[in-house]
Amino acid sequence: MAMKCLIGMLNGVETEKMMNNLEWANSVKNRDNWTCQECGVTAEEIGKRKIHAHHIKSISKNGENTLENGCLLYTSPSPRDRQKS
């Protein structure tokens, strides 16, 4: 399902693009430089399959696919694993 996503400013005017979930997730990953925003671990350290784009405000609670509503998180089975050494 495509959703509207603000992608930047063009001559002081917000520009919009319809983005599907994959496009949104890739945009969040690139914006956050493939780094977990909670613990700082990078995809290079742990592998790309363990870093995921998450909505700050859930879509089910009227959140949107905007870059402002996304963050990159390491999906670890244990909080202890999230600690960066």
Secondary structure as UniProt FT lines:
FT   STRAND          3..10
FT   TURN            11..12
FT   STRAND          13..19
FT   HELIX           21..31
FT   TURN            32..34
FT   TURN            37..39
FT   HELIX           43..46
FT   HELIX           48..50
FT   STRAND          51..55
FT   HELIX           59..61
FT   HELIX           67..69
FT   STRAND          70..74
FT   HELIX           79..82
//
